[in-house]
Amino acid sequence: MAKLKLAAIADDKPVKITLELPAPLHRELVKYAEILGREPGRPSADPSRLIAPMLERFIATDRGFAKAKKEQS
């Protein structure tokens, strides 16, 4: 099975936002959800529910952001 960067999706109360995605990005998001759902013991994921964990992961691993945030405080 592919080792994906996205782990289990937390079931937190969300803040609703509206977002438009380019069609190619949406297709990739749908494909990612499909592949994630193939892993044993994992239900198929709703592509829209992947956006927040992906953004969290991106921000958490962005060294430039971490450095700037640290310098700011």
All heavy atoms as TSV, in Angstrom:
chain	resi	resn	atom	element	x	y	z
A	1	MET	N	N	0.846	-1.179	0.000
A	1	MET	CA	C	0.000	0.000	0.000
A	1	MET	C	C	0.889	1.239	0.000
A	1	MET	O	O	1.936	1.262	0.634
A	1	MET	CB	C	-0.889	-0.050	1.241
A	1	MET	CG	C	-2.065	0.873	1.281
A	1	MET	SD	S	-3.302	0.919	-0.044
A	1	MET	CE	C	-3.755	-0.764	-0.295
A	2	ALA	N	N	0.480	2.270	-0.676
A	2	ALA	CA	C	1.237	3.517	-0.756
A	2	ALA	C	C	1.307	4.187	0.612
A	2	ALA	O	O	0.349	4.150	1.377
A	2	ALA	CB	C	0.568	4.451	-1.749
A	3	LYS	N	N	2.455	4.768	0.915
A	3	LYS	CA	C	2.599	5.509	2.163
A	3	LYS	C	C	2.207	6.956	1.895
A	3	LYS	O	O	2.944	7.710	1.282
A	3	LYS	CB	C	4.034	5.440	2.673
A	3	LYS	CG	C	4.228	6.220	3.948
A	3	LYS	CD	C	5.268	5.585	4.809
A	3	LYS	CE	C	5.612	6.431	6.002
A	3	LYS	NZ	N	4.611	6.528	6.999
A	4	LEU	N	N	1.028	7.330	2.349
A	4	LEU	CA	C	0.519	8.676	2.128
A	4	LEU	C	C	0.878	9.575	3.303
A	4	LEU	O	O	1.010	9.102	4.435
A	4	LEU	CB	C	-1.001	8.639	1.946
A	4	LEU	CG	C	-1.508	7.752	0.802
A	4	LEU	CD1	C	-3.024	7.762	0.777
A	4	LEU	CD2	C	-0.951	8.212	-0.523
A	5	LYS	N	N	1.019	10.853	3.049
A	5	LYS	CA	C	1.364	11.798	4.098
A	5	LYS	C	C	0.200	12.087	5.030
A	5	LYS	O	O	0.383	12.495	6.159
A	5	LYS	CB	C	1.843	13.123	3.499
A	5	LYS	CG	C	3.205	13.037	2.885
A	5	LYS	CD	C	3.675	14.409	2.492
A	5	LYS	CE	C	5.106	14.346	2.019
A	5	LYS	NZ	N	5.665	15.679	1.837
A	6	LEU	N	N	-1.007	11.861	4.558
A	6	LEU	CA	C	-2.184	12.188	5.341
A	6	LEU	C	C	-2.564	11.023	6.245
A	6	LEU	O	O	-2.686	9.897	5.792
A	6	LEU	CB	C	-3.340	12.514	4.388
A	6	LEU	CG	C	-4.527	13.238	4.972
A	6	LEU	CD1	C	-4.108	14.557	5.589
A	6	LEU	CD2	C	-5.547	13.491	3.893
A	7	ALA	N	N	-2.731	11.305	7.524
A	7	ALA	CA	C	-3.113	10.280	8.496
A	7	ALA	C	C	-4.633	10.309	8.677
A	7	ALA	O	O	-5.342	10.910	7.882
A	7	ALA	CB	C	-2.413	10.553	9.817
A	8	ALA	N	N	-5.097	9.685	9.739
A	8	ALA	CA	C	-6.531	9.646	10.021
A	8	ALA	C	C	-7.084	11.066	10.170
A	8	ALA	O	O	-6.402	11.964	10.653
A	8	ALA	CB	C	-6.783	8.859	11.299
A	9	ILE	N	N	-8.310	11.246	9.763
A	9	ILE	CA	C	-8.944	12.557	9.811
A	9	ILE	C	C	-9.707	12.692	11.124
A	9	ILE	O	O	-10.571	11.881	11.440
A	9	ILE	CB	C	-9.890	12.736	8.614
A	9	ILE	CG1	C	-9.086	12.635	7.323
A	9	ILE	CG2	C	-10.654	14.048	8.696
A	9	ILE	CD1	C	-9.921	12.599	6.079
A	10	ALA	N	N	-9.353	13.737	11.888
A	10	ALA	CA	C	-10.010	13.985	13.174
A	10	ALA	C	C	-11.444	14.437	12.930
A	10	ALA	O	O	-11.746	15.095	11.937
A	10	ALA	CB	C	-9.250	15.050	13.949
A	11	ASP	N	N	-12.319	14.077	13.853
A	11	ASP	CA	C	-13.721	14.451	13.734
A	11	ASP	C	C	-13.988	15.647	14.648
A	11	ASP	O	O	-14.604	15.523	15.699
A	11	ASP	CB	C	-14.605	13.263	14.094
A	11	ASP	CG	C	-16.054	13.495	13.708
A	11	ASP	OD1	O	-16.324	14.389	12.890
A	11	ASP	OD2	O	-16.912	12.777	14.228
A	12	ASP	N	N	-13.488	16.822	14.265
A	12	ASP	CA	C	-13.678	18.048	15.027
A	12	ASP	C	C	-14.810	18.861	14.419
A	12	ASP	O	O	-15.169	18.668	13.266
A	12	ASP	CB	C	-12.406	18.905	14.997
A	12	ASP	CG	C	-11.274	18.287	15.790
A	12	ASP	OD1	O	-11.569	17.494	16.705
A	12	ASP	OD2	O	-10.109	18.598	15.500
A	13	LYS	N	N	-15.308	19.801	15.217
A	13	LYS	CA	C	-16.345	20.692	14.692
A	13	LYS	C	C	-15.667	21.698	13.761
A	13	LYS	O	O	-14.814	22.470	14.171
A	13	LYS	CB	C	-17.047	21.420	15.833
A	13	LYS	CG	C	-18.152	22.303	15.349
A	13	LYS	CD	C	-18.912	22.943	16.472
A	13	LYS	CE	C	-19.891	23.916	15.833
A	13	LYS	NZ	N	-21.047	24.136	16.595
A	14	PRO	N	N	-16.045	21.707	12.491
A	14	PRO	CA	C	-15.376	22.561	11.517
A	14	PRO	C	C	-15.925	23.981	11.461
A	14	PRO	O	O	-17.012	24.265	11.951
A	14	PRO	CB	C	-15.653	21.847	10.195
A	14	PRO	CG	C	-16.961	21.185	10.423
A	14	PRO	CD	C	-16.983	20.788	11.878
A	15	VAL	N	N	-15.145	24.858	10.869
A	15	VAL	CA	C	-15.579	26.200	10.508
A	15	VAL	C	C	-15.839	26.145	9.010
A	15	VAL	O	O	-14.988	25.708	8.248
A	15	VAL	CB	C	-14.483	27.236	10.817
A	15	VAL	CG1	C	-14.878	28.601	10.316
A	15	VAL	CG2	C	-14.168	27.244	12.305
A	16	LYS	N	N	-17.000	26.550	8.598
A	16	LYS	CA	C	-17.369	26.415	7.186
A	16	LYS	C	C	-16.817	27.584	6.373
A	16	LYS	O	O	-16.978	28.739	6.734
A	16	LYS	CB	C	-18.880	26.354	7.052
A	16	LYS	CG	C	-19.319	26.042	5.650
A	16	LYS	CD	C	-20.766	25.638	5.614
A	16	LYS	CE	C	-21.114	25.212	4.220
A	16	LYS	NZ	N	-21.812	23.973	4.178
A	17	ILE	N	N	-16.175	27.230	5.265
A	17	ILE	CA	C	-15.715	28.221	4.303
A	17	ILE	C	C	-16.101	27.730	2.906
A	17	ILE	O	O	-16.338	26.537	2.711
A	17	ILE	CB	C	-14.194	28.466	4.365
A	17	ILE	CG1	C	-13.408	27.199	4.026
A	17	ILE	CG2	C	-13.781	28.999	5.708
A	17	ILE	CD1	C	-11.934	27.442	3.812
A	18	THR	N	N	-16.151	28.634	1.968
A	18	THR	CA	C	-16.414	28.272	0.582
A	18	THR	C	C	-15.115	28.446	-0.184
A	18	THR	O	O	-14.416	29.437	-0.015
A	18	THR	CB	C	-17.504	29.176	-0.022
A	18	THR	OG1	O	-18.683	29.034	0.770
A	18	THR	CG2	C	-17.803	28.793	-1.448
A	19	LEU	N	N	-14.810	27.472	-1.013
A	19	LEU	CA	C	-13.539	27.459	-1.713
A	19	LEU	C	C	-13.738	26.959	-3.131
A	19	LEU	O	O	-14.439	25.979	-3.350
A	19	LEU	CB	C	-12.578	26.513	-0.959
A	19	LEU	CG	C	-11.237	26.226	-1.550
A	19	LEU	CD1	C	-10.353	27.454	-1.477
A	19	LEU	CD2	C	-10.600	25.077	-0.799
A	20	GLU	N	N	-13.146	27.640	-4.084
A	20	GLU	CA	C	-13.173	27.176	-5.464
A	20	GLU	C	C	-11.809	26.585	-5.781
A	20	GLU	O	O	-10.780	27.188	-5.481
A	20	GLU	CB	C	-13.469	28.330	-6.419
A	20	GLU	CG	C	-14.898	28.798	-6.350
A	20	GLU	CD	C	-15.217	29.825	-7.423
A	20	GLU	OE1	O	-14.555	29.837	-8.468
A	20	GLU	OE2	O	-16.142	30.610	-7.193
A	21	LEU	N	N	-11.814	25.398	-6.350
A	21	LEU	CA	C	-10.580	24.725	-6.736
A	21	LEU	C	C	-10.498	24.621	-8.250
A	21	LEU	O	O	-11.514	24.392	-8.905
A	21	LEU	CB	C	-10.533	23.306	-6.152
A	21	LEU	CG	C	-10.552	23.158	-4.650
A	21	LEU	CD1	C	-10.634	21.685	-4.280
A	21	LEU	CD2	C	-9.327	23.788	-4.032
A	22	PRO	N	N	-9.302	24.723	-8.792
A	22	PRO	CA	C	-9.160	24.444	-10.223
A	22	PRO	C	C	-9.536	22.980	-10.476
A	22	PRO	O	O	-9.293	22.108	-9.634
A	22	PRO	CB	C	-7.675	24.669	-10.493
A	22	PRO	CG	C	-7.168	25.465	-9.332
A	22	PRO	CD	C	-8.052	25.129	-8.175
A	23	ALA	N	N	-10.141	22.714	-11.624
A	23	ALA	CA	C	-10.599	21.359	-11.945
A	23	ALA	C	C	-9.495	20.308	-11.836
A	23	ALA	O	O	-9.728	19.239	-11.252
A	23	ALA	CB	C	-11.229	21.327	-13.335
A	24	PRO	N	N	-8.276	20.571	-12.321
A	24	PRO	CA	C	-7.222	19.546	-12.192
A	24	PRO	C	C	-6.892	19.226	-10.726
A	24	PRO	O	O	-6.673	18.069	-10.381
A	24	PRO	CB	C	-6.013	20.163	-12.902
A	24	PRO	CG	C	-6.585	21.169	-13.838
A	24	PRO	CD	C	-7.823	21.691	-13.153
A	25	LEU	N	N	-6.906	20.250	-9.881
A	25	LEU	CA	C	-6.638	20.008	-8.462
A	25	LEU	C	C	-7.762	19.191	-7.839
A	25	LEU	O	O	-7.517	18.278	-7.045
A	25	LEU	CB	C	-6.463	21.337	-7.720
A	25	LEU	CG	C	-6.213	21.237	-6.222
A	25	LEU	CD1	C	-4.981	20.383	-5.916
A	25	LEU	CD2	C	-6.058	22.634	-5.624
A	26	HIS	N	N	-8.997	19.483	-8.208
A	26	HIS	CA	C	-10.126	18.713	-7.684
A	26	HIS	C	C	-10.019	17.249	-8.098
A	26	HIS	O	O	-10.264	16.343	-7.298
A	26	HIS	CB	C	-11.457	19.305	-8.156
A	26	HIS	CG	C	-12.625	18.573	-7.602
A	26	HIS	ND1	N	-13.325	17.636	-8.330
A	26	HIS	CD2	C	-13.198	18.609	-6.375
A	26	HIS	CE1	C	-14.282	17.139	-7.578
A	26	HIS	NE2	N	-14.233	17.705	-6.390
A	27	ARG	N	N	-9.644	16.997	-9.345
A	27	ARG	CA	C	-9.486	15.612	-9.797
A	27	ARG	C	C	-8.410	14.891	-8.979
A	27	ARG	O	O	-8.580	13.728	-8.612
A	27	ARG	CB	C	-9.139	15.577	-11.292
A	27	ARG	CG	C	-10.326	15.882	-12.175
A	27	ARG	CD	C	-10.039	15.602	-13.634
A	27	ARG	NE	N	-9.038	16.489	-14.200
A	27	ARG	CZ	C	-9.302	17.668	-14.762
A	27	ARG	NH1	N	-10.542	18.104	-14.843
A	27	ARG	NH2	N	-8.324	18.398	-15.270
A	28	GLU	N	N	-7.330	15.581	-8.689
A	28	GLU	CA	C	-6.268	14.979	-7.877
A	28	GLU	C	C	-6.756	14.710	-6.454
A	28	GLU	O	O	-6.431	13.684	-5.856
A	28	GLU	CB	C	-5.028	15.888	-7.840
A	28	GLU	CG	C	-4.308	15.985	-9.160
A	28	GLU	CD	C	-3.699	14.661	-9.578
A	28	GLU	OE1	O	-2.966	14.046	-8.796
A	28	GLU	OE2	O	-3.965	14.238	-10.727
A	29	LEU	N	N	-7.534	15.607	-5.905
A	29	LEU	CA	C	-8.088	15.431	-4.564
A	29	LEU	C	C	-9.024	14.229	-4.524
A	29	LEU	O	O	-8.972	13.420	-3.589
A	29	LEU	CB	C	-8.830	16.706	-4.153
A	29	LEU	CG	C	-9.258	16.838	-2.705
A	29	LEU	CD1	C	-8.064	16.823	-1.782
A	29	LEU	CD2	C	-10.046	18.130	-2.521
A	30	VAL	N	N	-9.857	14.077	-5.537
A	30	VAL	CA	C	-10.762	12.926	-5.631
A	30	VAL	C	C	-9.949	11.638	-5.728
A	30	VAL	O	O	-10.248	10.640	-5.057
A	30	VAL	CB	C	-11.732	13.077	-6.826
A	30	VAL	CG1	C	-12.481	11.792	-7.096
A	30	VAL	CG2	C	-12.690	14.233	-6.579
A	31	LYS	N	N	-8.904	11.644	-6.537
A	31	LYS	CA	C	-8.050	10.470	-6.701
A	31	LYS	C	C	-7.346	10.134	-5.381
A	31	LYS	O	O	-7.235	8.980	-4.995
A	31	LYS	CB	C	-7.030	10.718	-7.813
A	31	LYS	CG	C	-6.216	9.502	-8.154
A	31	LYS	CD	C	-7.127	8.369	-8.540
A	31	LYS	CE	C	-6.711	7.762	-9.835
A	31	LYS	NZ	N	-7.555	6.628	-10.185
A	32	TYR	N	N	-6.865	11.150	-4.676
A	32	TYR	CA	C	-6.204	10.947	-3.386
A	32	TYR	C	C	-7.172	10.276	-2.407
A	32	TYR	O	O	-6.823	9.314	-1.716
A	32	TYR	CB	C	-5.718	12.285	-2.821
A	32	TYR	CG	C	-4.687	12.158	-1.731
A	32	TYR	CD1	C	-3.350	12.403	-1.979
A	32	TYR	CD2	C	-5.041	11.804	-0.437
A	32	TYR	CE1	C	-2.401	12.291	-0.990
A	32	TYR	CE2	C	-4.107	11.697	0.562
A	32	TYR	CZ	C	-2.781	11.940	0.279
A	32	TYR	OH	O	-1.840	11.825	1.272
A	33	ALA	N	N	-8.406	10.770	-2.349
A	33	ALA	CA	C	-9.417	10.193	-1.458
A	33	ALA	C	C	-9.692	8.742	-1.830
A	33	ALA	O	O	-9.847	7.883	-0.953
A	33	ALA	CB	C	-10.703	11.012	-1.523
A	34	GLU	N	N	-9.727	8.469	-3.124
A	34	GLU	CA	C	-9.963	7.109	-3.594
A	34	GLU	C	C	-8.838	6.178	-3.140
A	34	GLU	O	O	-9.084	5.084	-2.626
A	34	GLU	CB	C	-10.051	7.121	-5.121
A	34	GLU	CG	C	-10.286	5.779	-5.756
A	34	GLU	CD	C	-10.241	5.893	-7.271
A	34	GLU	OE1	O	-10.978	6.725	-7.827
A	34	GLU	OE2	O	-9.454	5.148	-7.880
A	35	ILE	N	N	-7.605	6.608	-3.300
A	35	ILE	CA	C	-6.448	5.796	-2.892
A	35	ILE	C	C	-6.419	5.634	-1.372
A	35	ILE	O	O	-6.161	4.553	-0.858
A	35	ILE	CB	C	-5.141	6.414	-3.423
A	35	ILE	CG1	C	-5.113	6.306	-4.946
A	35	ILE	CG2	C	-3.926	5.749	-2.802
A	35	ILE	CD1	C	-4.010	7.104	-5.608
A	36	LEU	N	N	-6.716	6.691	-0.652
A	36	LEU	CA	C	-6.753	6.630	0.812
A	36	LEU	C	C	-7.806	5.629	1.280
A	36	LEU	O	O	-7.578	4.879	2.228
A	36	LEU	CB	C	-7.062	8.022	1.366
A	36	LEU	CG	C	-6.894	8.258	2.855
A	36	LEU	CD1	C	-5.454	8.030	3.280
A	36	LEU	CD2	C	-7.318	9.667	3.211
A	37	GLY	N	N	-8.933	5.568	0.592
A	37	GLY	CA	C	-10.010	4.653	0.952
A	37	GLY	C	C	-9.705	3.194	0.672
A	37	GLY	O	O	-10.378	2.306	1.185
A	38	ARG	N	N	-8.674	2.930	-0.119
A	38	ARG	CA	C	-8.281	1.549	-0.416
A	38	ARG	C	C	-7.491	0.901	0.713
A	38	ARG	O	O	-7.341	-0.310	0.739
A	38	ARG	CB	C	-7.406	1.502	-1.666
A	38	ARG	CG	C	-8.126	1.782	-2.936
A	38	ARG	CD	C	-7.169	1.592	-4.096
A	38	ARG	NE	N	-7.635	2.313	-5.261
A	38	ARG	CZ	C	-6.848	2.720	-6.239
A	38	ARG	NH1	N	-5.556	2.482	-6.197
A	38	ARG	NH2	N	-7.339	3.370	-7.262
A	39	GLU	N	N	-6.955	1.716	1.629
A	39	GLU	CA	C	-6.152	1.166	2.714
A	39	GLU	C	C	-7.039	0.332	3.637
A	39	GLU	O	O	-8.168	0.713	3.931
A	39	GLU	CB	C	-5.459	2.287	3.492
A	39	GLU	CG	C	-4.408	2.984	2.668
A	39	GLU	CD	C	-3.604	4.001	3.458
A	39	GLU	OE1	O	-3.791	4.104	4.683
A	39	GLU	OE2	O	-2.777	4.685	2.837
A	40	PRO	N	N	-6.530	-0.793	4.090
A	40	PRO	CA	C	-7.319	-1.676	4.954
A	40	PRO	C	C	-7.809	-0.952	6.216
A	40	PRO	O	O	-7.055	-0.218	6.846
A	40	PRO	CB	C	-6.340	-2.790	5.327
A	40	PRO	CG	C	-5.257	-2.725	4.306
A	40	PRO	CD	C	-5.194	-1.302	3.837
A	41	GLY	N	N	-9.065	-1.163	6.532
A	41	GLY	CA	C	-9.641	-0.590	7.739
A	41	GLY	C	C	-9.997	0.882	7.635
A	41	GLY	O	O	-10.372	1.499	8.620
A	42	ARG	N	N	-9.874	1.450	6.457
A	42	ARG	CA	C	-10.195	2.863	6.286
A	42	ARG	C	C	-11.420	3.007	5.402
A	42	ARG	O	O	-11.478	2.444	4.323
A	42	ARG	CB	C	-9.046	3.592	5.610
A	42	ARG	CG	C	-7.933	3.918	6.558
A	42	ARG	CD	C	-7.143	4.976	5.895
A	42	ARG	NE	N	-6.911	6.078	6.784
A	42	ARG	CZ	C	-5.827	6.802	6.729
A	42	ARG	NH1	N	-4.914	6.531	5.847
A	42	ARG	NH2	N	-5.670	7.812	7.532
A	43	PRO	N	N	-12.395	3.790	5.851
A	43	PRO	CA	C	-13.547	4.046	4.980
A	43	PRO	C	C	-13.122	4.988	3.865
A	43	PRO	O	O	-12.138	5.707	3.986
A	43	PRO	CB	C	-14.543	4.717	5.914
A	43	PRO	CG	C	-13.712	5.347	6.971
A	43	PRO	CD	C	-12.497	4.467	7.124
A	44	SER	N	N	-13.862	4.987	2.774
A	44	SER	CA	C	-13.525	5.914	1.702
A	44	SER	C	C	-13.751	7.330	2.218
A	44	SER	O	O	-14.707	7.600	2.929
A	44	SER	CB	C	-14.353	5.644	0.456
A	44	SER	OG	O	-15.715	5.800	0.740
A	45	ALA	N	N	-12.841	8.195	1.864
A	45	ALA	CA	C	-12.877	9.559	2.378
A	45	ALA	C	C	-13.607	10.483	1.412
A	45	ALA	O	O	-13.509	10.339	0.205
A	45	ALA	CB	C	-11.455	10.056	2.595
A	46	ASP	N	N	-14.321	11.429	1.981
A	46	ASP	CA	C	-14.952	12.485	1.198
A	46	ASP	C	C	-13.829	13.453	0.819
A	46	ASP	O	O	-13.138	13.970	1.698
A	46	ASP	CB	C	-16.007	13.179	2.058
A	46	ASP	CG	C	-16.639	14.375	1.390
A	46	ASP	OD1	O	-16.324	14.660	0.219
A	46	ASP	OD2	O	-17.449	15.041	2.058
A	47	PRO	N	N	-13.612	13.698	-0.467
A	47	PRO	CA	C	-12.507	14.562	-0.879
A	47	PRO	C	C	-12.498	15.924	-0.179
A	47	PRO	O	O	-11.437	16.435	0.164
A	47	PRO	CB	C	-12.719	14.734	-2.384
A	47	PRO	CG	C	-13.478	13.529	-2.792
A	47	PRO	CD	C	-14.342	13.175	-1.620
A	48	SER	N	N	-13.655	16.496	0.072
A	48	SER	CA	C	-13.691	17.809	0.727
A	48	SER	C	C	-13.172	17.748	2.160
A	48	SER	O	O	-12.669	18.738	2.685
A	48	SER	CB	C	-15.097	18.398	0.690
A	48	SER	OG	O	-15.978	17.612	1.466
A	49	ARG	N	N	-13.258	16.580	2.795
A	49	ARG	CA	C	-12.764	16.436	4.173
A	49	ARG	C	C	-11.251	16.287	4.229
A	49	ARG	O	O	-10.669	16.310	5.304
A	49	ARG	CB	C	-13.421	15.227	4.842
A	49	ARG	CG	C	-14.921	15.430	4.941
A	49	ARG	CD	C	-15.601	14.979	6.181
A	49	ARG	NE	N	-14.939	15.266	7.418
A	49	ARG	CZ	C	-14.794	14.393	8.397
A	49	ARG	NH1	N	-15.253	13.173	8.252
A	49	ARG	NH2	N	-14.210	14.725	9.512
A	50	LEU	N	N	-10.612	16.135	3.086
A	50	LEU	CA	C	-9.159	16.006	3.046
A	50	LEU	C	C	-8.452	17.357	3.046
A	50	LEU	O	O	-7.280	17.446	3.408
A	50	LEU	CB	C	-8.726	15.232	1.796
A	50	LEU	CG	C	-9.245	13.809	1.659
A	50	LEU	CD1	C	-8.747	13.222	0.352
A	50	LEU	CD2	C	-8.818	12.956	2.830
A	51	ILE	N	N	-9.149	18.409	2.648
A	51	ILE	CA	C	-8.510	19.714	2.472
A	51	ILE	C	C	-7.901	20.227	3.778
A	51	ILE	O	O	-6.732	20.627	3.802
A	51	ILE	CB	C	-9.499	20.728	1.867
A	51	ILE	CG1	C	-9.908	20.268	0.467
A	51	ILE	CG2	C	-8.886	22.125	1.819
A	51	ILE	CD1	C	-11.067	21.046	-0.136
A	52	ALA	N	N	-8.661	20.216	4.861
A	52	ALA	CA	C	-8.143	20.743	6.134
A	52	ALA	C	C	-6.934	19.956	6.636
A	52	ALA	O	O	-5.911	20.562	6.979
A	52	ALA	CB	C	-9.249	20.786	7.184
A	53	PRO	N	N	-6.985	18.616	6.681
A	53	PRO	CA	C	-5.793	17.893	7.137
A	53	PRO	C	C	-4.585	18.112	6.227
A	53	PRO	O	O	-3.451	18.158	6.706
A	53	PRO	CB	C	-6.226	16.427	7.120
A	53	PRO	CG	C	-7.701	16.436	7.145
A	53	PRO	CD	C	-8.119	17.712	6.494
A	54	MET	N	N	-4.828	18.267	4.940
A	54	MET	CA	C	-3.715	18.530	4.025
A	54	MET	C	C	-3.092	19.891	4.308
A	54	MET	O	O	-1.867	20.034	4.315
A	54	MET	CB	C	-4.174	18.450	2.574
A	54	MET	CG	C	-4.423	17.041	2.110
A	54	MET	SD	S	-5.027	17.046	0.412
A	54	MET	CE	C	-4.680	15.360	-0.045
A	55	LEU	N	N	-3.934	20.888	4.536
A	55	LEU	CA	C	-3.414	22.214	4.862
A	55	LEU	C	C	-2.667	22.193	6.195
A	55	LEU	O	O	-1.609	22.808	6.335
A	55	LEU	CB	C	-4.544	23.239	4.907
A	55	LEU	CG	C	-5.112	23.651	3.563
A	55	LEU	CD1	C	-6.352	24.519	3.754
A	55	LEU	CD2	C	-4.070	24.378	2.741
A	56	GLU	N	N	-3.225	21.488	7.183
A	56	GLU	CA	C	-2.549	21.371	8.482
A	56	GLU	C	C	-1.177	20.739	8.321
A	56	GLU	O	O	-0.194	21.204	8.892
A	56	GLU	CB	C	-3.385	20.540	9.454
A	56	GLU	CG	C	-4.607	21.260	9.969
A	56	GLU	CD	C	-5.505	20.359	10.803
A	56	GLU	OE1	O	-5.328	19.116	10.793
A	56	GLU	OE2	O	-6.389	20.907	11.476
A	57	ARG	N	N	-1.120	19.677	7.547
A	57	ARG	CA	C	0.147	18.974	7.314
A	57	ARG	C	C	1.152	19.878	6.595
A	57	ARG	O	O	2.320	19.929	6.938
A	57	ARG	CB	C	-0.126	17.709	6.492
A	57	ARG	CG	C	1.076	16.949	6.089
A	57	ARG	CD	C	1.553	16.079	7.201
A	57	ARG	NE	N	2.625	15.240	6.687
A	57	ARG	CZ	C	3.254	14.364	7.376
A	57	ARG	NH1	N	2.901	14.152	8.612
A	57	ARG	NH2	N	4.224	13.669	6.863
A	58	PHE	N	N	0.668	20.603	5.602
A	58	PHE	CA	C	1.523	21.521	4.866
A	58	PHE	C	C	2.107	22.585	5.792
A	58	PHE	O	O	3.314	22.833	5.801
A	58	PHE	CB	C	0.730	22.181	3.727
A	58	PHE	CG	C	1.514	23.225	2.995
A	58	PHE	CD1	C	2.403	22.858	1.998
A	58	PHE	CD2	C	1.374	24.569	3.302
A	58	PHE	CE1	C	3.136	23.827	1.321
A	58	PHE	CE2	C	2.096	25.535	2.635
A	58	PHE	CZ	C	2.984	25.168	1.645
A	59	ILE	N	N	1.257	23.215	6.589
A	59	ILE	CA	C	1.703	24.263	7.498
A	59	ILE	C	C	2.659	23.704	8.551
A	59	ILE	O	O	3.676	24.318	8.871
A	59	ILE	CB	C	0.499	24.969	8.151
A	59	ILE	CG1	C	-0.218	25.819	7.085
A	59	ILE	CG2	C	0.922	25.829	9.331
A	59	ILE	CD1	C	-1.537	26.400	7.541
A	60	ALA	N	N	2.354	22.518	9.072
A	60	ALA	CA	C	3.195	21.912	10.112
A	60	ALA	C	C	4.582	21.555	9.596
A	60	ALA	O	O	5.538	21.511	10.374
A	60	ALA	CB	C	2.514	20.670	10.673
A	61	THR	N	N	4.722	21.299	8.307
A	61	THR	CA	C	6.018	20.889	7.766
A	61	THR	C	C	6.725	21.997	6.983
A	61	THR	O	O	7.780	21.764	6.412
A	61	THR	CB	C	5.862	19.656	6.854
A	61	THR	OG1	O	4.964	19.956	5.790
A	61	THR	CG2	C	5.336	18.456	7.647
A	62	ASP	N	N	6.163	23.201	6.989
A	62	ASP	CA	C	6.777	24.323	6.276
A	62	ASP	C	C	7.801	24.990	7.193
A	62	ASP	O	O	7.451	25.737	8.105
A	62	ASP	CB	C	5.696	25.318	5.853
A	62	ASP	CG	C	6.230	26.433	4.978
A	62	ASP	OD1	O	7.370	26.890	5.206
A	62	ASP	OD2	O	5.509	26.864	4.073
A	63	ARG	N	N	9.059	24.709	6.965
A	63	ARG	CA	C	10.127	25.230	7.827
A	63	ARG	C	C	10.229	26.754	7.763
A	63	ARG	O	O	10.521	27.404	8.756
A	63	ARG	CB	C	11.454	24.594	7.450
A	63	ARG	CG	C	11.486	23.128	7.793
A	63	ARG	CD	C	12.823	22.532	7.454
A	63	ARG	NE	N	12.802	21.103	7.746
A	63	ARG	CZ	C	13.766	20.286	7.445
A	63	ARG	NH1	N	14.844	20.722	6.830
A	63	ARG	NH2	N	13.670	19.002	7.752
A	64	GLY	N	N	10.015	27.312	6.583
A	64	GLY	CA	C	10.060	28.765	6.452
A	64	GLY	C	C	8.988	29.436	7.287
A	64	GLY	O	O	9.236	30.455	7.940
A	65	PHE	N	N	7.792	28.849	7.295
A	65	PHE	CA	C	6.703	29.387	8.112
A	65	PHE	C	C	7.036	29.266	9.596
A	65	PHE	O	O	6.836	30.204	10.361
A	65	PHE	CB	C	5.392	28.663	7.795
A	65	PHE	CG	C	4.254	29.079	8.677
A	65	PHE	CD1	C	3.698	30.335	8.577
A	65	PHE	CD2	C	3.726	28.199	9.613
A	65	PHE	CE1	C	2.648	30.725	9.390
A	65	PHE	CE2	C	2.675	28.577	10.434
A	65	PHE	CZ	C	2.134	29.846	10.320
A	66	ALA	N	N	7.552	28.119	10.001
A	66	ALA	CA	C	7.905	27.906	11.411
A	66	ALA	C	C	8.960	28.911	11.861
A	66	ALA	O	O	8.864	29.473	12.956
A	66	ALA	CB	C	8.398	26.479	11.622
A	67	LYS	N	N	9.943	29.148	11.012
A	67	LYS	CA	C	11.008	30.096	11.347
A	67	LYS	C	C	10.446	31.507	11.459
A	67	LYS	O	O	10.736	32.232	12.418
A	67	LYS	CB	C	12.098	30.050	10.279
A	67	LYS	CG	C	13.250	30.952	10.566
A	67	LYS	CD	C	14.311	30.838	9.495
A	67	LYS	CE	C	15.443	31.823	9.770
A	67	LYS	NZ	N	16.438	31.822	8.699
A	68	ALA	N	N	9.631	31.919	10.496
A	68	ALA	CA	C	9.039	33.261	10.527
A	68	ALA	C	C	8.117	33.430	11.734
A	68	ALA	O	O	8.103	34.489	12.364
A	68	ALA	CB	C	8.257	33.505	9.237
A	69	LYS	N	N	7.377	32.393	12.063
A	69	LYS	CA	C	6.473	32.434	13.220
A	69	LYS	C	C	7.270	32.582	14.507
A	69	LYS	O	O	6.908	33.348	15.401
A	69	LYS	CB	C	5.632	31.157	13.242
A	69	LYS	CG	C	4.455	31.200	14.182
A	69	LYS	CD	C	3.530	30.044	13.875
A	69	LYS	CE	C	3.549	29.045	14.982
A	69	LYS	NZ	N	2.584	27.967	14.820
A	70	LYS	N	N	8.395	31.869	14.594
A	70	LYS	CA	C	9.244	31.921	15.777
A	70	LYS	C	C	9.886	33.297	15.915
A	70	LYS	O	O	9.958	33.860	17.010
A	70	LYS	CB	C	10.325	30.851	15.683
A	70	LYS	CG	C	11.170	30.727	16.907
A	70	LYS	CD	C	12.163	29.586	16.765
A	70	LYS	CE	C	13.045	29.501	17.986
A	70	LYS	NZ	N	14.038	28.431	17.852
A	71	GLU	N	N	10.332	33.862	14.794
A	71	GLU	CA	C	10.948	35.189	14.808
A	71	GLU	C	C	9.944	36.277	15.192
A	71	GLU	O	O	10.305	37.273	15.791
A	71	GLU	CB	C	11.549	35.513	13.439
A	71	GLU	CG	C	12.776	34.701	13.117
A	71	GLU	CD	C	13.250	34.871	11.685
A	71	GLU	OE1	O	12.564	35.575	10.898
A	71	GLU	OE2	O	14.296	34.306	11.336
A	72	GLN	N	N	8.692	36.057	14.829
A	72	GLN	CA	C	7.650	37.029	15.100
A	72	GLN	C	C	7.283	37.084	16.584
A	72	GLN	O	O	6.891	38.116	17.091
A	72	GLN	CB	C	6.411	36.711	14.269
A	72	GLN	CG	C	5.390	37.790	14.261
A	72	GLN	CD	C	4.236	37.471	13.337
A	72	GLN	OE1	O	3.881	36.299	13.166
A	72	GLN	NE2	N	3.650	38.482	12.733
A	73	SER	N	N	7.420	35.945	17.283
A	73	SER	CA	C	7.019	35.936	18.701
A	73	SER	C	C	8.139	36.255	19.639
A	73	SER	O	O	9.131	36.755	19.385
A	73	SER	CB	C	6.423	34.611	19.096
A	73	SER	OG	O	7.096	33.509	18.574
